[in-house]
């Protein structure tokens, strides 16, 4: 047992971190390993790779992800903010490099290869963006004379512009929703709510008119007969075949013909092999993480920690909701991964960084420490 009287960095972390939240994230990672083993072999074999190629890489990326999550959770709120600034700046540079030098795949430039590793910089951009926006809104609440809200608006416009140029409308929509939620939490007036909703609707309509693949996805969602809906149809078939208890591990058949069964549609594989009950358990786990994080955010007396925890939890929950909704044909396909469950190195490491910051800002710190942090923030912010 670790004694409360031991004054070591690890003991202080252990007694202040939300261990239930940490256990929930570790459970998700374990579920991701099991479902990767179930979903990825047929995909690898179909394209001529070793059957366990994607599974081995999933486990390979899981190790540094756990290290990143735990290491970041040791940081103080000020260190979280500083790390987010560095990650955001590096991510912006990588996105610009991707737009200039990245390969075009299906009409989009989202990946760049560095030292043999494929990197999707928009993934690491997301959690850093949320934390920086949370800091700006917290500063605006504490120091009204500071143009923090205007800076947050400039930041979201710049970020959205970069993502639209790729184009990546799924990530764009996700960040806009989180930004709007934080703006609302920070106390914006109701007129801004309608203004943002109107702007989002105009943007979506503009994408429908000007971007062919966005229009095609929306048309296929509204009218399945207007295009190819093979993946969504097969995903829905998985839920029907699996029933409540599933057909058993390794007994699924839809994954053998579903191209993205290990990424976008791993939730459908889980339904066929392990049943709807497992899917409901995953849904409950995601809901627990979001609700627990929002509860800890509400209890925090530090505005930055409150906004950052709320923003990261909302982003995590919305991303999971989008993936599950696509699998259930409740919204058009978005290409959004299911956190810690879908295959994807950039996504997994970036998610680990985000939840590490979430664990860091929700740690139970003494009131005196939080007051000293607040005073230091007013004195020199990022200095």
N, C-alpha and C positions, 0 to 999 in steps of 0.2 A: 504493500500500500504506500501511496505517496502522502506524506504528512503535510498538513497545512503550515506547519512551523518551518519547513524547509524553504529557505529563500533562494531558490534557484530559478532561472528562466523557465525551465520545464515545469517545475511545481507551480509557479505562478500562472503559467499558461493552462495547466491542467485544471486548476481550481477556478479559473475565470472563463474558459471557453464553454460554449453550449455543447455539452457532450451528447445530448439527444440529437441535436442538429448534425453534429459530426457523424454520429452513428447512422443517421438517415442517408447522408451522402455516401458513406462507405457501403451501405446496403445497396444503393443504386449502382455503384461501381461493380459490386459483386453480381448483381442482376445483369449488368451489361456484359460481363465475361460469359455468363451462362447463355445469354441470348445471342451473343456473337458466335459462340460455338454451335448454336442451333441454326443460325441463319446464313452464315458466311460461306461454309464449304461448297454448297452447290454453285454459288456465284463464282468462286475462284476456279472451280473445275470447269465451268462453262466457258471461261475465257482462257483456259489453258494454263492456269497456275496451279501450284500445289494446293490441295484442298484446304489446308490450314493456313494459307498465306495471310488472309485478312484477320483470322483469329490470332495468329502469332503477333501480327503488327498491332492489333488491338491491345494485347497484353503488354507489348513492348512500350506503347505510348502510355499505358496505365501507370507504369512505375514512376516515370518523371512527373506525371500528373498528380499522384499522391504526394510526392516530394514538394511540388510547387504549392499545393493546397495547404499542407501543414506548415511549410516555411512562411508563407504569406500570412497565415493565421497568427503568427507570433508578432506581427508588426503592430505598432501603435497607429491610431488614426492619422497622425501627421505623416508617418512613414507610408501608410496606405495611399494617402493623397499624392505624395511625392512619386511613389512608384507608378501610380496611374498616369501622372504627367509624362513620365519617361516612356511608358508603354504606348500611350496615345501618340506621342510625337514619332516614335519609331514606326508605329502602325500606319500613320499617315504617309510617311516616307515610303514604306513598302507598298502601299496602295498606289501611290503615284508611279512607283517603279513597275508595278504590275500593269498599270494602264499603258505604260510606254513599252515595256519589254515582255510582258506575260503572253503566253499563247492564247489564241482565241479558241474557245470550245463552245460550240452551240451558240455562237453569236455573243459570247460574254468573255471578259478577261477578269478572272477572279483568283487565279493561282500564279505564283511565281516560284521557280525552283532555285534554292540557294544551298550550295554544298550537297546537292543530291536530295534535298528534302523539299517536298512541295508544301508551300506555306500559303494559307488563305488569311491575309492580314486583316480582313474585315472581322474575323472571329476575335482576335485579340483587341481590336478597336472597341468592341462593344462594352466589356466591363469597365475599361479605362474611361470611356466616354461617360458612362453612367456615374462613376465616382466623381469625375470632374464637374459634371453638371450639378450633382448633389452639393459639392463644395460651393459652387457659385450661388446656388439658391440659398444655402445656409448663410453665406456672407451677405447676401441681399437682405435677408431677414434681420441679421444682427447689425448691419451697417447700411441703412437705406441710401446714404450718400454715394455708396459705391455702385457703379453701373454694372453690377454682376448679372442682372437679368438680361441686359442687352448683350453682354458677353456670352451668356448661355445661348441666346438666340443666334448670334453669329456662329458659335460652335456647331449648333445643330444644322444650320444652313450649309456650312462648309462640309460637314460629315455627310449629310444627305446628298450633296452634289457629287462627292467622290463615289458614293455607293451607286448613285443613279448612272454615273458614267461607266461603271463596270459592265452591264448594269446588274444590280442585285436588289430587286424590289422587295424581296422577303425581309432581308436585313434592314432595309430602309423603313419598312412599315413597323418592324419591331422596335427600332430605336425611336421612331416618332411617337409610338404609343407609350414607351417608357418615359420619354421626355415630357409628353403631355401629362402623364400621371404624376411625375415629380413636380411639374409646374402647378398642378392642382393641389398637391399636398403642401406646397410652399405657400398656398393661400391666394391663388389668382382669382380674379373676379369672374363671375359666371359668363360675362360677355366674351371673355377670352376662350372659354370652353366652346361656345358656339363658333367663334372665329376659327379656332383650330380644327374643329370638326368640318367646317366648311372648306378650309384650306386642304385638308386631307381628302375630302370628296372630290374637289377640283383636280388635285394631283392624280388621284386614281383614275378619274375620267380622262385626263390628259394622257396617262400611260396607256389606257385602253385604246385611245385614238392613234397614238404615235408609235407604240411598241408592239410589233406583230405577235411575239410569243406571249405577251401579257394578255392581249386580246384573245388569243387562241385558248389560253387556259381558262379565262372567264367564260368564253362561249361554251367550252366543253363542260364546264361545271353547270352552267345554266341549261344547256341542251346536250346531253351525252351523245346524241346522234350526229352532232356537228363535227366530231373529230375522234381521234384515238383515245379511248379511256381504259386501255388494257390494264395498266397498273392499278388504277383505282378499283376497277371491277374485280380484279384478282384479290385485292386487299379486302374488299367486302366479302368475297367468297371465303376468305380465310376465317372471318368471324362466324360465318354460317357453318363451316365445316368443323370448327373447333368446339362450338357449343360452350357449355358452362365449364367443362372440365378438360377440354382439349383432347387431341388424339394421342398424346404421349410424346416425350422427347425424341426427336429424330424422325417422327412419323408424319410430319407435314409434307405435303406435295406441292403446294402453291409456290413455296420458296424456290423450287427447281426451275420455275419459268418466270419468276418475278425479277426483273433486272436489278432493282434497287432494294432487294429484301434485307440487305445488311446495313442499309443507311436510312433512307427516308421511310421505308415500310417495315422496319424491324418490329414495330408494334403489332402489325398484322401477323407476322410469323409467331409472335408470342401468343396471339389469340388462337391460332390454329393448333399449335402444339401443346400449350399449357392451359388454354381455355380463357373464357371471359373473366372468370374469377381472378386469375392472375393479373389481367389487365386492370381490373378494378382495384387490386392491391397496389399496382404501380401508380394508378391515378391517386389513390389515397396517400401514397408516400410522397408524391409531388405536392399534393394539397397540404400535407403536414409540414413539409419544408417551407412552403410559402406562408402559411398561417403562423407557424412558429417564428419565422423571421420577421414578419410584420408585427407580431406581438412584442418581440424583443426590441424592434425599432421604436414602437410606441412607448416602451418603458425607458428608453434612453433619454437622458437629460441634455446630451450634446446634440445640437441641431445637425451638424455634419454627419455624425454617426447615424442619426435617425433617418435622414434623407438617403444616405448611401445604402443602408441596410434595406430600406423600403424599395429603392430603385433596383438594386441587384436582385431582390426577391421577386419583384414584379417582372423583370426581364426573364429570370429563370422560369417563372410560371407561364408567361406568355409563350415562350419558345416551346415548352413542353405541350401547351395547349394547341398551338398551331400544328405541330407534328401529329398529335393524336386526332385532331379534327380532320386533317387531310386524309389520314388512314380510314376514317369513318365517313369520308365524302361529305363533310359538313362545310368545307370551304375549298376553294381552288388550290391545286398543288403549289407548294411554295419552296420545296427543296430545303426544309428546315430540319435539322437533326433533333433526335430525342435525347436530351441531356444525359450523358454518361452511358447511354444504351446503344445509340447508333455508332457505327464505325466512323472514324475520322480523327486523325492526329491533331490537326490544328484546333478543331472544335473541342476535343477533350482537354488539351492542355489549357486552352483559353477559359473553358468552363471551370477548370480547377483553380485557375488564377482568380476568377470571379468569386467562386464560393470561398476561397481562402480569404479574400477581402471581406466577404460577408461574415465569416467566422471571426475575423479580427475586429470589425466594428461592433459586433454584438457581444463581445466579451464583457463580463461584469467588472467594471473598473470602479475603484473607490471614487466617491464624489469629489474629494480633494484633487485627485489626479485629473478628473474631467475638467474641473475649474481651472487648473493650471494650464491644461491644453487649450482651453478656450481663451485664456489670457494671452498665451503665446501666439495663438492664431491671430488675434487682433493686433498684436505687436508686429509680427513679421510674416504672417501667412506662410508662403512657400519658402521663405529665406532660411 
